[in-house]
Amino acid sequence: MRRYPDTETKGTGIGAYSDMLDSMLDENGVDHENVYFKLSTDEGYLKCLRLGFIRPPLLLRKTDCQIYHATDELCCMPFPRIKGKKVVTFHHVSKNREGRSPLLLAVWKIAAKRAVKHSDAIIAVSRQTRDEIVGKLGADPQKVYVLEHAIDPVFRDLGGPRGKIIGFVGTLIERKNVHGGIRAFKLFTEMPGTDGYRFVICGDGPLKNDLVSLSESLGIADRVEFTSGLGKEELLGLYNEMVVFANSSMHEGLGLTALEAQACGAPVVFFKEAEIPAEATEYFVPSEDEEEFALNIYRLAMDGEYRRSVTEGASFGLSPEEYVRELFRIYSEVLGKTFP
């Protein structure tokens, strides 16, 4: 039970996770079927209603599976009417609109409650997300499993020279705090030897116009570049050009793009007060405020030896083989027998 597949030029973390699960099941010879949910209103509310809330439940009535796995909580609306064993993956717990329409936020709250109440197992992508599911949503801690993402092997350090690029990749919504990243970059541009450095912001979202306006008001519009729609290979190239990944986000269930950048050899700067899982930030460089954020970017950009010391040995998560092994262990516990 998943969202429609990402296109090459329009991807999301949840879409990448769903694609990963689909591939893992294929590679391990597991007979499975995808039921797709259209859960965005980018093509209108009527299409979202028909393909997200009417058609999928009708299809599910005709299925008879050992186990139903919703790859995110918004796919859990039909859970009360499904008799089989049910698993859901939570990527983070929403605290506010996060760019969603008010209607979809209300739907998320209903879906999250159904996911918690009617699932046999809940997969959290981090210990922090597990604690939020238990503390904020009242989930039974005995059925919540922590299973960290496997980073797509395509994201790797290519070993080439770094460009004069400070980067960010993510949706342009409030909790990503890209405003803070731009203000920190402004401070960075006032430091000696920073001529030619650009801040490349890859992503789209409801705050884009505000962010463009902010860069203009700070007088750095010519050094802040907005882009979106990058395919996986293009994103790999961007990560490998970055001298630093500016992770300005204030709340993440995990924060996949920062970890992808780290896997590609780009050091990550973040705010110490941000609610990001400790296991994800183990190799990140912490900052107290925007001024220290800028200073950390500066040191990493200018001091190659220090940059290497930060990135050397940095790793995260399970290999795809380890991930699928742990996933099948959870399935086995839910079913009470060995899976597959």
C-alpha positions in Angstrom: 0.0 0.0 0.0 2.0 2.9 -1.3 1.9 6.2 -3.1 2.3 6.3 -6.9 5.9 5.8 -8.0 8.1 8.9 -8.2 9.0 10.2 -11.6 12.7 10.6 -12.5 12.4 14.4 -12.0 10.0 14.5 -9.0 10.9 12.4 -6.1 10.2 12.2 -2.4 11.8 10.3 0.5 8.6 8.3 0.9 8.5 7.5 -2.8 12.2 6.4 -2.7 11.4 4.2 0.4 8.4 2.6 -1.4 10.5 1.9 -4.5 13.2 0.4 -2.3 10.7 -2.0 -0.7 9.2 -3.0 -4.0 12.7 -3.8 -5.4 13.7 -5.8 -2.3 10.6 -7.9 -2.5 11.2 -8.6 -6.2 14.9 -9.4 -5.6 13.9 -11.9 -2.9 11.3 -13.6 -4.9 8.4 -12.5 -2.7 5.0 -12.6 -4.5 3.5 -9.2 -3.9 1.1 -6.6 -5.3 1.1 -2.8 -5.2 -2.0 -0.9 -4.3 -1.4 2.8 -5.2 -2.7 5.8 -3.4 -2.9 9.3 -4.9 -2.4 11.5 -1.8 -1.5 14.9 -3.1 -3.7 17.6 -4.5 -1.3 18.8 -7.2 -3.8 17.5 -9.9 -6.9 18.6 -8.0 -8.9 17.5 -5.1 -11.3 15.3 -7.1 -8.5 13.2 -8.5 -6.9 13.0 -5.0 -10.3 11.8 -3.6 -10.9 9.3 -6.4 -7.4 7.8 -6.5 -6.5 8.3 -2.9 -9.7 7.4 -0.9 -12.2 5.7 -3.2 -10.4 3.4 -5.6 -7.7 1.9 -3.3 -10.2 0.5 -0.7 -12.2 -1.1 -3.5 -9.1 -2.8 -4.8 -8.2 -4.0 -1.3 -11.5 -5.7 -0.9 -10.5 -8.1 -3.7 -7.1 -9.0 -2.2 -6.2 -11.8 0.2 -2.7 -11.4 1.5 -0.7 -12.7 4.4 0.4 -9.2 5.2 -0.5 -5.6 4.2 2.3 -3.0 4.5 1.5 0.7 4.2 4.6 2.6 3.3 3.4 5.7 5.1 0.6 6.5 7.5 -1.6 8.3 4.9 -2.1 4.9 3.2 -3.7 3.5 6.3 -7.2 5.0 5.9 -8.6 1.5 4.9 -6.9 -0.3 7.8 -10.1 -0.8 9.9 -11.7 -2.7 7.0 -8.7 -5.0 6.3 -8.8 -8.3 8.1 -5.2 -9.5 7.4 -2.0 -8.6 9.3 -1.1 -5.0 8.9 2.2 -3.1 9.1 2.9 0.6 8.6 6.1 2.7 8.3 6.1 6.1 10.0 8.8 8.5 8.6 8.1 11.2 11.1 5.2 12.6 13.2 3.7 15.8 11.8 3.4 18.7 14.2 1.8 21.3 11.9 0.7 21.9 8.3 4.2 21.5 6.9 3.0 22.9 3.6 0.0 20.6 3.4 -3.5 22.0 2.8 -5.6 22.2 6.0 -7.8 19.3 4.6 -4.8 17.0 4.1 -3.5 17.8 7.6 -6.8 16.8 9.0 -6.8 13.6 7.0 -3.3 12.8 8.2 -4.4 13.0 11.8 -7.2 10.6 11.1 -4.9 8.2 9.2 -2.2 8.3 11.9 -4.7 7.4 14.5 -6.0 4.5 12.4 -2.5 3.4 11.7 -1.7 3.2 15.4 -4.9 1.6 16.4 -5.3 -1.1 13.7 -1.7 -2.0 12.8 0.0 -5.2 14.1 3.4 -3.6 13.8 4.7 -0.1 13.3 8.1 0.6 11.8 9.7 3.8 12.9 12.7 5.1 10.9 14.5 6.3 14.1 14.4 6.0 17.9 13.2 9.6 18.0 10.3 8.8 15.7 9.5 5.7 17.8 9.3 7.9 20.9 7.0 10.4 19.1 4.7 7.6 18.0 4.4 6.3 21.5 4.3 9.6 23.3 2.3 11.8 21.0 0.1 9.1 19.3 -0.3 6.7 22.1 1.0 3.6 20.3 1.7 0.4 22.2 5.5 0.4 22.5 5.6 -3.4 22.2 4.5 -3.2 18.5 6.8 -0.3 17.5 10.1 -1.4 15.8 13.0 0.9 14.9 14.4 0.1 11.5 16.7 2.7 10.0 16.7 3.4 6.3 19.2 1.8 4.0 20.8 4.5 1.9 20.5 3.9 -1.8 23.9 2.6 -2.9 23.8 4.9 -5.9 24.7 7.7 -3.5 28.5 7.5 -3.0 31.6 9.6 -3.1 32.9 9.8 -6.7 36.2 11.2 -5.5 36.3 14.2 -7.7 37.1 17.8 -6.8 34.4 19.8 -4.9 32.9 22.9 -6.3 32.3 26.2 -4.6 28.8 25.0 -3.7 26.9 25.1 -0.3 23.9 22.8 -0.9 20.5 22.0 0.5 18.0 19.4 -0.8 14.5 19.1 0.5 10.9 20.4 0.4 10.6 24.1 1.0 8.3 24.0 4.0 8.4 25.6 7.5 10.2 22.9 9.4 13.1 22.8 6.9 14.0 26.3 8.1 15.6 27.2 4.7 15.2 30.9 5.8 17.8 30.2 8.5 20.1 28.6 6.0 19.9 31.6 3.7 20.6 34.0 6.5 23.6 31.9 7.6 24.8 31.9 4.0 24.6 35.7 3.9 26.9 35.8 7.0 29.3 33.3 5.2 29.5 35.6 2.1 30.8 38.4 4.3 33.8 36.3 5.4 37.2 36.5 3.5 37.9 34.3 0.6 34.2 33.4 -0.1 33.9 35.0 -3.5 32.4 32.6 -6.0 30.6 30.4 -3.5 26.9 29.7 -4.3 24.1 28.4 -2.2 22.2 25.8 -4.4 18.8 25.0 -3.0 17.2 21.9 -4.6 13.6 21.5 -4.0 10.1 23.0 -4.4 7.3 23.9 -2.0 5.0 26.6 -0.8 7.8 28.8 0.7 9.8 29.1 -2.5 8.6 32.7 -3.4 9.3 33.8 0.2 12.8 32.3 0.0 13.5 34.0 -3.3 12.4 37.3 -1.8 14.6 36.8 1.3 17.7 36.2 -0.8 16.8 39.4 -2.8 16.3 41.5 0.4 19.7 40.3 1.7 21.4 41.3 -1.5 22.6 37.7 -2.3 20.1 36.8 -5.0 22.9 36.4 -7.5 24.6 33.8 -5.3 21.5 31.8 -4.3 20.3 29.3 -7.0 17.0 27.5 -6.8 16.6 24.2 -8.7 14.2 21.2 -8.7 13.3 18.2 -10.7 16.7 16.5 -10.6 16.9 12.9 -11.5 18.9 10.5 -9.3 22.1 10.7 -11.3 21.9 14.5 -11.4 21.4 14.6 -7.6 24.4 12.3 -7.2 26.4 14.9 -9.2 25.1 17.8 -7.1 26.0 16.0 -3.8 29.5 15.4 -5.1 29.9 19.0 -6.1 28.9 20.3 -2.6 31.7 21.4 -0.3 29.1 21.5 2.6 25.4 20.4 3.0 23.6 23.0 5.0 21.0 21.1 6.9 18.9 23.9 8.4 15.9 21.7 9.3 14.5 21.9 12.8 12.6 18.6 12.8 13.2 15.3 11.0 12.1 11.8 11.4 15.5 10.9 9.9 16.5 13.4 7.3 17.3 11.3 4.3 18.8 13.9 1.9 21.5 15.0 4.5 22.5 11.4 4.9 22.6 10.9 1.1 24.9 14.0 0.9 27.1 12.6 3.7 27.3 9.2 1.8 28.6 11.3 -1.1 31.4 12.8 1.0 29.8 16.2 1.7 30.0 17.2 5.4 26.7 18.2 7.0 26.2 21.3 9.3 23.1 21.4 11.5 21.5 23.2 14.4 22.1 21.6 17.7 18.6 22.4 19.0 16.9 20.7 16.0 14.9 17.6 16.7 16.8 15.2 14.5 17.7 11.7 15.6 21.0 11.4 17.4 21.9 8.4 15.2 21.5 10.5 12.1 23.6 13.4 13.4 26.5 11.4 14.7 28.9 12.8 12.1 27.2 16.1 11.6 28.8 19.4 12.7 26.6 21.1 15.4 25.8 24.8 15.5 24.3 26.9 18.3 22.9 29.6 16.1 23.0 31.0 12.5 26.3 32.8 13.2 28.0 29.5 14.3 26.3 27.7 11.4 28.0 30.2 9.0 31.3 29.8 10.8 31.1 26.0 10.5 30.4 26.2 6.8 33.4 28.6 6.4 35.8 26.3 8.3 34.7 23.2 6.3 34.9 25.1 3.0 38.3 26.6 3.7 40.1 23.8 5.6 40.4 20.7 3.5 42.1 18.7 6.3 39.3 19.5 8.7 36.7 18.6 6.1 38.3 15.2 5.5 38.4 14.6 9.3 34.6 15.2 9.5 33.7 13.0 6.5 36.3 10.2 7.0 34.5 7.1 8.3 31.1 8.8 8.3 28.4 6.2 7.6 24.8 5.5 8.5 22.1 2.9 8.4 21.9 -0.7 7.2 23.0 -2.2 3.9 20.0 -3.2 1.7 20.7 -6.9 2.6 20.6 -6.1 6.3 17.5 -4.0 5.9 15.5 -6.7 4.1 16.6 -9.3 6.7 15.3 -7.2 9.5 12.1 -6.4 7.7 11.4 -10.1 7.1 12.1 -10.7 10.8 9.4 -8.2 11.7 7.0 -9.8 9.2 7.8 -13.2 10.7 6.9 -11.9 14.2 3.7 -10.4 13.0 2.7 -13.6 11.2 3.9 -16.0 13.9 5.8 -18.0 11.3 8.9 -17.6 9.1 8.6 -15.1 6.3 8.8 -15.6 3.4 
